[in-house]
């Protein structure tokens, strides 16, 4: 409403703050109704004890740290490295290719919102057979959609670059094709982060993210100077593949630990 009334930086910030407050209020009302419906009493004396608070803080720090690294890696690290070492022209080519393949990545966003509560529920019920089945079934649907869109982008890669960015960006075609593969692998590993959090293994998630970040940085520094923006695209393939492989290893380890605790 503020934006429709008058457009300025002041009212833009005001509308952002107001929308955040309204959103928070609606969430609190909805949460209160859910708690009342489930007959859950939320009182100060029912809060976490000292040991539980420590565990919760460690969990949140690990999850938050992993999220920061992922945001840095996904958004600007590759563009910054390409721009610094080989120039802004190649950084622009890489960024154009990244902008196109984002549509493949967006396929997994609805799945992330749906699957985490299911992971938490199945972990609480110790139903790890259905836990695994949920990963495989959701992964199959996401990969089919990713492959279809990836193939369409691959077939019309030249035309897409020419129409949306201009003739000077056609040189990003090879990077675009490599990034299609990178995004498909990224979607194949979509379950790693929510799975580690649902299993209560945020420390594993931190290790996975830190390890893949180191590998990604090493790959960028090694390949960008030689292959320019194509090297950055290959580095992203390497990072996403390492996330999938290392994440699968720690998932199996976490499940093994969970099942051994029940024996």
CORNORNOR-V82835 format. One record per pair of residues at least 24 apart in sequence whose ideal C-beta (glycine too) atoms are under 8 Angstrom apart, sorted by the first residue. I is the first residue (numbers start at 1). J is the second residue. Records with the same first field share a line. If there is no record, write none. Layout:
BEGIN
I = J + J
END
This chain:
BEGIN
58 = 202 + 203
59 = 200 + 202
60 = 202
62 = 202 + 203 + 205 + 206
63 = 197 + 202 + 205
65 = 206 + 209
66 = 193 + 202 + 205 + 206 + 208 + 209
69 = 209 + 210 + 213
70 = 193 + 209
72 = 213
73 = 212 + 213 + 216 + 239
77 = 216 + 217 + 220
78 = 220 + 232 + 235 + 236
79 = 232
81 = 220 + 221 + 224 + 232
82 = 224 + 228 + 229 + 232
85 = 224 + 225
86 = 224 + 225 + 228 + 229
90 = 228 + 229
91 = 229
92 = 169
93 = 169 + 171 + 172 + 175 + 229
94 = 172 + 175 + 229 + 232 + 233
96 = 161 + 165 + 169 + 172
97 = 161 + 172 + 175 + 176 + 179 + 229 + 233
98 = 179
100 = 153 + 160 + 161 + 164 + 176 + 179
101 = 153 + 176 + 179 + 180 + 182 + 183
102 = 183
103 = 149 + 153
104 = 146 + 149 + 150 + 153 + 180 + 183 + 184 + 187
105 = 183 + 186 + 187
107 = 142 + 145 + 146 + 149 + 187
108 = 142 + 186 + 187 + 190
111 = 138 + 141 + 142 + 190
112 = 190 + 194
115 = 191 + 194
116 = 194 + 197 + 198
119 = 194 + 195 + 197 + 198 + 199
120 = 198
122 = 198
123 = 198 + 199 + 200 + 258
126 = 258 + 262
128 = 255 + 258 + 259
131 = 255
132 = 255
135 = 191 + 195
138 = 191
139 = 188 + 190 + 191
142 = 187 + 188 + 190
143 = 184 + 187 + 188
146 = 183 + 184 + 187 + 188
147 = 184
150 = 180 + 181 + 183 + 184
153 = 180
154 = 180
172 = 229
174 = 230 + 233
175 = 229 + 230 + 232 + 233
176 = 233
178 = 230 + 233 + 234 + 236 + 237
179 = 233 + 236
181 = 237
182 = 233 + 236 + 237 + 240
183 = 240
185 = 237 + 240 + 241 + 244
186 = 240 + 243
188 = 244
189 = 240 + 243 + 244 + 247
192 = 243 + 244 + 247 + 248 + 251
195 = 247 + 251 + 254
196 = 247 + 250 + 251 + 254
199 = 251 + 254 + 255 + 258
201 = 250 + 254
204 = 250 + 253 + 254
207 = 250
208 = 243 + 246 + 247 + 250
211 = 242 + 246
212 = 239 + 242 + 243 + 246
213 = 239
215 = 239 + 242
216 = 242
END
